[in-house]
Amino acid sequence: MQYRLPPLPAVRAFEAAARHGGFQAAGEELHVSAGAIAHQVKQLEAWLGISLFQRLPRGVVLTSAGRQYAQALRPLLNGLAEASEAARRQGDERVVTVTSVPSLVSRWLLPRLGRLRERHPEIDMRMLASLHPVDFLNEGVDVAIRLGTGPYPGLKADVLMEEWFSAVCSPAFKAAAPDVKEPADLLRHPLLHDELEPRIPDEILWPGWLQHFGVRYAGSNRPSFSHTYLTLEAAANGQGVALAAEPFIAEDLRSGRLVRLLPHRMRGPYRFHLLRPPEAEARPAVKAFCDWVMAEADSGEAAGNVP
């Protein structure tokens, strides 16, 4: 049977433009210009012989035919994506694709992968460091570790770890700062900051952490870095005191590269969640990884990485 199909790149461009309500946002999603989206939509309109968008001085709006066509396309494209992903994975049963925030990948997951290989040599890991919301189907992701409060509709979600924030520094820095007995004493020393964007609501930073312990912080004496791992490297090299969540410093505390300058700790408002589509664990490799990473998180708690 021969199918008379419209040009698929044009269909994809139109669906994105219809979903976003314009060409600019669709272009950003598909990594092309708004003009390229407009060209593809015109090509599709010519093929169909109808107008899908009404062009206005300040944007575009779907025509009635455009709305109907977009509604009909979405389940078809979802079905095509699902069938394609299922076919692609038939040859990749050993591969488990995991995404998490860069700092958790580099400072918590990577140091533990040797233990995963020892226990499950049959698993081939594909690790993605990312901050953006994950699209499991279109990105080919099996498991995501994300910081949030939940709920996560349509996903299987388990709490992996809590966030507990501590003031940490190098052993040498602590030895040279015997005057630090209480949080207020930290104001006499360099407090290291990270400037990772975008910020999340209610994120624990130095002002909030110090205020939690009754200390007002005016923001002076604040060397800053573009990423959490740079801030922690600066602390490990004796440049000052960093404020960090337990998962990011677990290995450094265990090895002694970093130490807590004070016993004071503050619980953050978010938790790390292990997320996956309900059907993902039908694959033995994905199920084995999820069981392993949950056990790793539990062992960290048992070892005293959180109160």
Backbone hydrogen bonds, N-H to C=O, Kabsch-Sander energy under -0.5 kcal/mol:
donor,donor_aa,acceptor,acceptor_aa,energy
5,L,3,Y,-1.2
10,A,7,P,-0.5
11,V,7,P,-1.9
12,R,8,L,-2.7
13,A,9,P,-2.2
14,F,10,A,-2.6
15,E,11,V,-2.6
16,A,12,R,-2.1
17,A,13,A,-2.3
18,A,14,F,-3.0
19,R,15,E,-2.3
20,H,16,A,-2.3
21,G,17,A,-1.7
22,G,17,A,-1.3
26,A,22,G,-0.9
27,G,23,F,-2.4
28,E,24,Q,-2.0
29,E,25,A,-2.1
30,L,26,A,-2.2
31,H,27,G,-0.8
32,V,27,G,-2.4
37,I,33,S,-1.7
38,A,34,A,-2.5
39,H,35,G,-2.3
40,Q,36,A,-2.2
41,V,37,I,-2.6
42,K,38,A,-2.3
43,Q,39,H,-2.0
44,L,40,Q,-2.1
45,E,41,V,-2.7
46,A,42,K,-2.4
47,W,43,Q,-1.9
48,L,44,L,-2.6
49,G,45,E,-2.5
50,I,45,E,-1.1
52,L,50,I,-0.5
54,Q,61,V,-3.7
55,R,53,F,-0.6
56,L,59,G,-3.1
59,G,56,L,-1.3
61,V,54,Q,-1.8
63,T,52,L,-2.2
67,R,63,T,-2.5
68,Q,64,S,-2.0
69,Y,65,A,-2.4
70,A,66,G,-2.6
71,Q,67,R,-2.4
72,A,68,Q,-1.9
73,L,69,Y,-2.0
74,R,70,A,-1.8
76,L,72,A,-0.8
77,L,73,L,-2.9
78,N,74,R,-2.6
79,G,75,P,-2.3
80,L,76,L,-2.3
81,A,77,L,-2.7
82,E,78,N,-2.6
83,A,79,G,-2.6
84,S,80,L,-2.4
85,E,81,A,-2.5
86,A,82,E,-2.5
87,A,83,A,-2.1
88,R,84,S,-2.6
89,R,85,E,-2.2
90,Q,86,A,-0.7
90,Q,87,A,-0.8
91,G,88,R,-0.9
92,D,89,R,-1.5
95,V,92,D,-1.1
96,V,124,D,-2.3
98,V,96,V,-0.6
98,V,126,R,-2.7
99,T,143,V,-2.1
100,S,128,L,-2.0
101,V,145,I,-0.6
104,L,101,V,-0.5
105,V,101,V,-2.2
106,S,102,P,-2.7
107,R,103,S,-2.3
108,W,104,L,-1.8
109,L,104,L,-2.6
110,L,105,V,-2.9
112,R,109,L,-1.6
113,L,109,L,-0.7
113,L,110,L,-1.2
115,R,112,R,-0.9
116,L,112,R,-1.4
117,R,113,L,-2.4
118,E,114,G,-1.9
119,R,115,R,-1.9
120,H,116,L,-3.4
123,I,120,H,-1.8
124,D,94,R,-2.8
125,M,123,I,-0.6
126,R,96,V,-2.5
128,L,98,V,-3.0
130,S,100,S,-2.8
130,S,128,L,-0.6
136,F,134,V,-0.7
139,E,135,D,-2.4
140,G,136,F,-0.6
140,G,137,L,-0.7
141,V,136,F,-1.6
142,D,97,T,-2.0
143,V,97,T,-2.1
144,A,275,L,-2.7
145,I,99,T,-2.5
146,R,144,A,-0.6
146,R,273,H,-1.8
148,G,146,R,-0.5
148,G,271,R,-2.4
155,L,152,Y,-1.9
156,K,276,R,-3.2
157,A,155,L,-0.6
158,D,274,L,-1.8
160,L,272,F,-3.5
161,M,272,F,-1.3
163,E,270,Y,-0.8
164,W,162,E,-0.6
165,F,266,M,-3.3
166,S,244,A,-2.4
167,A,264,H,-0.5
168,V,166,S,-0.6
168,V,242,A,-3.0
169,C,259,V,-2.2
170,S,235,A,-0.7
174,K,170,S,-2.3
175,A,171,P,-2.2
176,A,172,A,-1.6
177,A,174,K,-1.3
180,V,177,A,-1.6
181,K,179,D,-1.0
185,D,182,E,-1.6
186,L,183,P,-1.7
187,L,184,A,-1.2
188,R,185,D,-1.4
189,H,186,L,-2.3
191,L,221,N,-1.9
192,L,190,P,-0.6
192,L,241,V,-3.2
193,H,223,P,-2.3
195,E,225,F,-2.7
203,E,200,I,-1.5
205,L,203,E,-0.7
209,W,205,L,-2.7
210,L,206,W,-2.8
211,Q,207,P,-2.3
212,H,208,G,-1.9
213,F,209,W,-0.8
213,F,210,L,-0.9
214,G,211,Q,-2.2
215,V,210,L,-2.6
225,F,193,H,-2.0
231,T,227,H,-1.9
232,L,228,T,-2.4
233,E,229,Y,-1.9
234,A,230,L,-2.5
235,A,231,T,-2.0
236,A,232,L,-2.5
237,N,233,E,-1.5
238,G,235,A,-1.9
239,Q,234,A,-2.6
241,V,190,P,-2.6
242,A,168,V,-2.7
243,L,192,L,-0.6
244,A,166,S,-2.3
244,A,242,A,-0.6
246,E,164,W,-1.7
248,F,245,A,-1.1
249,I,245,A,-0.8
249,I,246,E,-1.2
250,A,246,E,-1.1
251,E,107,R,-0.5
253,L,249,I,-2.7
254,R,250,A,-2.1
255,S,251,E,-2.5
256,G,252,D,-1.5
257,R,252,D,-1.0
258,L,252,D,-1.4
259,V,169,C,-2.7
261,L,167,A,-2.6
262,L,167,A,-0.8
266,M,165,F,-1.7
268,G,163,E,-2.8
271,R,148,G,-2.4
272,F,161,M,-2.7
273,H,146,R,-3.1
274,L,158,D,-3.3
275,L,144,A,-3.4
275,L,273,H,-0.7
276,R,156,K,-1.6
280,A,277,P,-1.9
281,E,277,P,-0.5
282,A,279,E,-1.6
283,R,280,A,-1.9
287,K,283,R,-2.2
288,A,284,P,-2.6
289,F,285,A,-2.1
290,C,286,V,-2.5
291,D,287,K,-2.3
292,W,288,A,-2.3
293,V,289,F,-2.9
294,M,290,C,-2.1
295,A,291,D,-1.9
296,E,292,W,-2.4
297,A,293,V,-2.1
298,D,294,M,-2.3
299,S,295,A,-2.4
300,G,296,E,-1.7
301,E,297,A,-1.7
302,A,298,D,-2.3
303,A,299,S,-1.7
304,G,301,E,-1.5
305,N,300,G,-2.4
